[in-house]
Amino acid sequence: MNKNAFRQLSYGVYVVSTWDKGRATGCTANSVMQITSDPATIAVSINHDNYTNGCIQETGKFAISILGEHSDPGIIGTFGFRSGRDHSKFDGTEQLLKSFLPVVADACAYLVCEVVNRMETSTHTVFLGKVLDADMLKDDTPMTYAYYHNVIKGKSPKNAPTYIAE
Ligand SMILES: Cc1cc2nc3c(=O)[nH]c(=O)nc-3n(C[C@H](O)[C@H](O)[C@H](O)COP(=O)(O)O)c2cc1C
């Protein structure tokens, strides 16, 4: 199998957030897709080892902050290379409260979802979320995963579904 073919799939760059017993937490994710528009439904794939996974299972809700090309790239690092297990990621990241969920202020748009279904794979949970709220935050071009790799020169850690060992 030529795994370079997987690199031809297109994605965006997002922060998937929720609550951890009253504390805002979340992780960077590229694996967000819209399933249908009516009822508006979104899917996201979150690794079993990510602290965010258990927090979403507990709250039954998650938000998606859609990062833009002008969003601080440090947000991707904080949320994508550290764990909420031992780090309060929102401490250094401005947060907004939208429909009772924390979202990243420095994003171009957000969606707030309620988990309506989930599917388990051997490594990841695919959460299906009904969109409860969505709005624009900033006039910016949404960041693509290609932009993250080619312009920001960012890497993907092991828990990202797109990770390919060098
Ligand atoms: C660009 C990028 C994309 C990522 N995409 C995903 C993803 O779609 N799903 C996932 O489970 N982890 C993904 N990750 C990895 C998580 O963000 C990372 O494991 C994070 O540290 C988990 O934090 P947590 O333990 O607080 O949940 C991605 C990381 C980066 C940098």
The ligand as a Tripos MOL2 file, in Angstrom:
@<TRIPOS>MOLECULE
LIG
   31    33     1     0     0
SMALL
NO_CHARGES

@<TRIPOS>ATOM
      1 C1         -2.1900   19.1250   13.2350 C.3       1 LIG1
      2 C2         -2.6680   18.0950   14.2440 C.ar      1 LIG1
      3 C3         -3.7990   17.3450   13.9630 C.ar      1 LIG1
      4 C4         -4.2620   16.4010   14.8800 C.ar      1 LIG1
      5 N1         -5.4010   15.7010   14.5960 N.ar      1 LIG1
      6 C5         -5.8930   14.8310   15.4920 C.ar      1 LIG1
      7 C6         -7.1380   14.1870   15.2610 C.ar      1 LIG1
      8 O1         -7.8250   14.4220   14.2740 O.2       1 LIG1
      9 N2         -7.5630   13.2840   16.1920 N.ar      1 LIG1
     10 C7         -6.8440   12.9980   17.3190 C.ar      1 LIG1
     11 O2         -7.2740   12.1540   18.0990 O.2       1 LIG1
     12 N3         -5.6750   13.6350   17.5890 N.ar      1 LIG1
     13 C8         -5.2020   14.5450   16.7190 C.ar      1 LIG1
     14 N4         -4.0500   15.2190   16.9750 N.ar      1 LIG1
     15 C9         -3.2880   14.8730   18.1980 C.3       1 LIG1
     16 C10        -3.8370   15.5150   19.4690 C.3       1 LIG1
     17 O3         -4.1080   16.8900   19.2950 O.3       1 LIG1
     18 C11        -2.7840   15.3220   20.6040 C.3       1 LIG1
     19 O4         -2.6080   13.9400   20.8260 O.3       1 LIG1
     20 C12        -3.1200   16.0470   21.8890 C.3       1 LIG1
     21 O5         -1.9440   16.1680   22.6600 O.3       1 LIG1
     22 C13        -4.1860   15.3600   22.7320 C.3       1 LIG1
     23 O6         -4.4460   16.1740   23.8420 O.3       1 LIG1
     24 P1         -5.3540   15.6680   25.0570 P.3       1 LIG1
     25 O7         -4.6340   14.5090   25.7170 O.co2     1 LIG1
     26 O8         -5.4500   16.8680   25.9770 O.co2     1 LIG1
     27 O9         -6.6710   15.2820   24.5110 O.co2     1 LIG1
     28 C14        -3.5840   16.2060   16.0970 C.ar      1 LIG1
     29 C15        -2.4560   16.9880   16.3960 C.ar      1 LIG1
     30 C16        -2.0090   17.9310   15.4700 C.ar      1 LIG1
     31 C17        -0.8050   18.7740   15.8240 C.3       1 LIG1
@<TRIPOS>BOND
     1     1     2 1
     2     2     3 ar
     3     2    30 ar
     4     3     4 ar
     5     4     5 ar
     6     4    28 ar
     7     5     6 ar
     8     6     7 ar
     9     6    13 1
    10     7     8 2
    11     7     9 ar
    12     9    10 ar
    13    10    11 2
    14    10    12 ar
    15    12    13 ar
    16    13    14 ar
    17    14    15 1
    18    14    28 ar
    19    15    16 1
    20    16    17 1
    21    16    18 1
    22    18    19 1
    23    18    20 1
    24    20    21 1
    25    20    22 1
    26    22    23 1
    27    23    24 1
    28    24    25 2
    29    24    26 1
    30    24    27 1
    31    28    29 ar
    32    29    30 ar
    33    30    31 1
@<TRIPOS>SUBSTRUCTURE
     1 LIG1         1 GROUP 0 **** ****
